[in-house]
Amino acid sequence: MPYEATADDLAEKVGQQLPYLRRYARALTGSQETGDTYAAATLEALLSDASVFDHAAHPKTALFKVFHVIWHSSGAPTGAKDSELSAAAHAHLEKLTPNSREALLMTVIEGFSAAEVAQVTSMSKEDVNALLQSAYDEMKASVAGRVMIIEDESLIAMDLENMVTDMGHEVTGIARTHKAAVTLAGQKEPDLILADIHLADNSSGIDAVKEILGDLGDRPVIFITAYPERLLTGERHEPAFMIAKPYTEEQVKVAVSQAMFFSSTETLKA
């Protein structure tokens, strides 16, 4: 007799993968609010018709496939052009090859293989590989700007600085504490902030970023943490961009390039 999935089976599978769908959706849209809205719409679709979830596939692949049906049926938006930040994002993103960002984020940040991305997007593996090549080419030619690093471990900070400058961005400086980060941001305004969660004096990188954004206004932030699931609950104000420790150079560069598309300051150059 064939196995039939129960509602409890579905809830368990989806619950385990939901934080990663939120991470992906936020990075794709550049917004916690918009990303979480699409994640919620995915859950609503599953509640309405559980048959859309492919139990024969890996749960993460199956969940992302449901998301992508909803995402593309809505036109794959990045939010309304109702602010300087979102208008700049639209201007940058409209120049990119359609679906290239999706393929890049799924492979590098979420760990999907090209075959799995093909399954999620209903494309061929060859098409996915072509999109990935386009994404890497566009990443090299993407916008450049000023990046501030908040990191208390010297070797990691130097590593991040080297990666960022290798991409053509300017590093405004490195801060090891909350207080130093706020001071540095006031001295040289960044286009993007790359921040660890736990800092040298037991202060919080999240608190430092909140104060900086309160002073300078909205701009993209990438958080680095060993416990990403703790910041992917959807229950409070949480990051739109996140890298899990231990990270790879490719993950950092992809996250920086994607986050930079959502910066709007005048120092950016195409």
LINJOKA-V556888 format. One line per field, one symbol per residue. ss: DSSP state (2 for helix, 1 for strand, 0 for the rest). Layout:
BEGIN
ss->???
END
This chain:
BEGIN
ss->000000222222222222222222222220022222222222222222022200000022222222222222200000000002222222222000000222222222200002222222200022222222222222220001011111000222222222222200011111100222222222200001111101000001222222222222000111111002222000000000111100002222222222220000000010
END
